[in-house]
Amino acid sequence: MNKPVLVIMAAGMGSRYGGLKQIDPVGPSEELIIDYSIYDAYKAGFEKVAFVINKNIEKAFRETIGKRIEGKLETEYIYQDINDVPSDFLVPEGRVKPWGTGHAVLSCRKKINSNFAVINADDYYGPSTFKMMYDYLKELKDIKKDTGFQYQYAMVGFIIENTLSEYGHVARGICSIDQNGYLSSIVERTKIKKFDDVVKYYQEGEGWLPIPPGSTVSMNIWGFTPSIFRELENGFSLFLRNNKEKEENILKAEYYLPEAVGNLIAEGKARVKVLKSQERWHGITYAEDKLALKTAIQDMINRGIYPESLW
């Protein structure tokens, strides 16, 4: 089997960061969050990284990010194209946004034929997260049954208290896990915040409701076999059909990866092993988060986890 590949969803970076020119470094040698993810993945054993990007930002992306690592890892650039849709569907005039994270992964179907991990470009996951995912993917195979295959996938779950911002609410997928350590369901909570020692989520009409301490949440780091592409293709076609007649939906709706995986679990087609990380997630949800992340990076450099200059 080919070695696992790291897929980084970065198609939205251009719109969020003004064509990449406004990306803020968080490391002492101008490193970005994505640099630390790639470095951790490289140390864990990944030898190839595939960036899913918007073609319009390719030049800036290569100059800003790609050139740092092209000599160390095999590098692939995959375009998430808004026109990459089934032949019987016409992209409506006015649709500008990418089709979502499910479509981002689907964009890789012609380029990747091995097990692979998927991450967000602008989240920090920590070294042990990549190591446990790489080791799991090395041995991962779909199971053949009399009725066909049962897909064997994985995700890394984080302790909710390790994923919060001190400066406002965040959105997280709250995971239910069965007694064998497999994902039962994910429920997206769009407003989660810590009140003293209690983590709560906001429910319209009910106010702030508590979340059990130590709950597992998804931070969009997944592990798949290539079988996911066929299922995403079918799911994306269904998504388009369901939204085609609703003008507002078809201009804005997104095909989300967690929802697609959740549907496969509900149908009994897939099992998703939850690998539990003790790492502290970092990201920049609010402007104030940047200082906290830079401080955390410097602390890890001081403790020898990272060198002063990654590349």
N, C-alpha and C positions, 0 to 999 in steps of 0.2 A: 504493500500500500504506500502511496505517496505520503510524504510528511505533511502534517497539518499546516494550514495556511492561516494567517491573520488577516481578516477583512476589517477595514476601518471605514465606517460610514462618515463621509466628509462632504457630501454634496451640498449641504446647507451652509457650509462655512463662508462661502463668498457673500451670501446675502447678509449673514450675521456680522461679518467683519469687514464689510466694504471692499470686497475683492481681495481679501487677505492682507491688505496693507495696514490694517489697524489691529492685527493680532498682537496681543500683549505677551511678552515673555514672562515666565514665572521662575526661571532658573537663572543662576548668576552668569552664565555664558549665553544668554539670550534663548535658552531652551523654552519651548512651548509645552503645554500639557501633553500633546500628542507625542512629543519626543520621549517623554518618560514612559509612556505606554509602549512605544516601539522598543525602547531600550530594555524594559522589563520582559517583553515578549521574546526578544533576541536572547537574553540571558536564560530564559526558560526553555529555549530550544527551537523556537520558530525561526525558519530560514527564509521565508517568503512573506511579504506583506502586499496586500492588494488594497489600494485606495479607491473607494467609490466616490467620484467627484462629478461636479458639473463641468462639462467641457469648456465652458467660458472661463473657468478659473485655472485651467491646466497649467498655463505658463507661470502664473504667480505661485501656484501650489508647488510646482517642481522647484522653482527658485527659492521659495521660502522653507519648504519642508523636505521635498524629495531629494534634493542634492545632498542633504546631510547624511542620508542613509543608503543611497543607491549603491555605494561601494561595499556596504556591509551585509545587506540582505537583498535577495532577489526582489525586484519591485515591479508591480503591475499597476497600471492606471486604467480604471474601468469607469465608463461614463454612465451616470444615471440620466437617461434621456426621457423627457416628458413625452416624446413621440414613440417610445418603446412600449407599444400597446398591442393587443390582439388585432389582426388584420380587419376584423369586422367592426372595429370601434374607431370613431373619428374623434380626435381630441378637440374639445369645444373651444371656440374662440374665447379668449379671456382667461383660460387656465394658464397660470404662471408657475405656481408652486410645484415642486417635485411630488410624486405620488406617495411618498411616505417610506418608512423604514422597511416594510415588507417588500416594496418595489425596489428599494436600494439593494437588498440581498438578491432579489430575482435578477437584477442587472448582471450578476456575476455568473449566470448559468452557463455561458459559453466559454468562460475563462478558468473555471475551477472544477476539478474533478476528484478532489480529495476531501477529507474531513477538514472543517475550518471553524475558526472562532470569529465572532462578530462583536465589535465594540463601537461605542460612540467616539468621535474624534476629540471631544472636549471634556471628557471625564477622566479623572485619575483613579485607577483601580488598585494599584499596589503590586509589588513583585510576586508575592505568594499566590495572588489571584491568577496570574498568567501561568505560573508553574503548575497549579492544580488542573487548570483547563488543558494545557498542553499534554500533560501526562494522561489525562482521561481520554482526550481525542486520539492519542496514539493507538489505543486498543478498541476504539468505538466501532461497532458494526451493527447494522440493522439485523433484526432477528427474523428468520424465515419461519412462517407458520402455515398451517394447511389452508388458511384463508388468504394468504399473501404474506406481506412483510409487516412487521411492527417496527416503526422507526425508533431508533435510540438516539436521543439528543441530550443536551445538558445545558444548564445555566449556572452561573455563580450568583448565590444569594448573599446579601449583606445584612448585618444586624441594623435595624432601623436607626438606632441611636447613633450609629457611626456614619450616617448619611445626611444629617440635617445641617442646615445653615443657621447660624446664630442671628441672621439679619432679616429673616422673613420666612414665609412658608415655601414648601417645595412640593413637587408632584412625585409620587412613588407608586410602584405596583406592589401591593401587599400580597404575599404569596401564601397559599395554603399547601401544606406538604403532607403526603400520606406517611404511614408508619414505616414504609420501606425507603423513605427519602426521595420520593418522586413528586414532582409538581402536580397538584390537583387542579389549581386555578390561580389566576392573578386578577385582582380587582384594583383598578386604577383609582387612586385617591389624589385629586388635583391640589388640595390644600392640606398640608401636614405641617404641624408646628409643635415645638416643645413648650409646655407651660410648666415652669419649675421642673419637677421631676417626672412629669407625665406627658407623653406624646399623644397628640390628638389630631383628628382630621375633621374638616368641616363638611357637614352634610346639609344641603339646602333644606330649610324648614325645620331642622332639628338642632342646628348649632354645632358646637365642637364636641365630638365624641371620642372617647379614649381608644387607643390602640394598645394591645397587650405588650408589655415590656419584652424586648428581645425578639420581636417579630422579624421575619425574614422579608426583605424587599428585593425586587429586581432593579438592577441598574443598567439593563440592556447589554449584558455580556452573555452571549449564547454560544453553544457548540453544536454543530450540525454535521450530518453525513450529507453527501450530494443528493440524497432523496428529497431533501427539502425543496429543491428547485421545482420539481414536478408539482408538488403540492402548492407552492406559492403561485405558480402559473395558473393552476386551476382556481385558487382562491382569489387571485387578482381579477380574473375574468368575471367571477361571480360578483366581486366588489363593484366592478364597472357596470355590470348589468343592473345591480340593485340601486345604483345612484344615477344612472343615465337620464332618467326622466325628471330628476329633481335638480333644477338648474343651479340653485345655490349650493347644493351638495357637490355636484360634479365639478364645480369651480374650486372648491376648498377641501373636500373630504380627502383623507389620507388612508392608505392601506398600511396598517400598523403591524409590525412583526409580532409583538406579544399577543395581539388578538388572533393573528393567523395561527400561532403555535397553540394558543388556548383552544381554538376550534379543533385542531388535530387531536388534542388530549381528550376533549369532550366526545369526539367521534371514536375514540379508542384506537386511532391510527398510530399514535406516538406516545412514548414515555420520555419524560424529561427529568434526568437526574439533577438534583439540586446540590451543588458543591458549595459548602458554606465557607465564606471568607471572614476572617477576623480583621481584615484591613479596614482602615478608615478611608472612606471615599472623600475625594476633594473635587470641587468644580467651582465655576464662577457663575452662580445664579444671580448674585447681587454684587455690585461694585466692591462692597466691603469684603467680599469673600476672597478677593485677589490677594490682599495682604496676609490673610490667614494661610492661604495656599503657599505663598512665597516663604512665609515663616516655617511652615511644615517641611518644605523642600530643603531649606537651609539646615533645619534640624537633622533631617535624614542624611544630608551631606556630612554634617559634623559627626554623625554616628557611623559613617562609613558605608551606608547603604548605596549612595550614589557618589560618583566622582565629582569634582568641582566642574569639570566640563565633560558632558556625556560623549560627544563625538570627536 
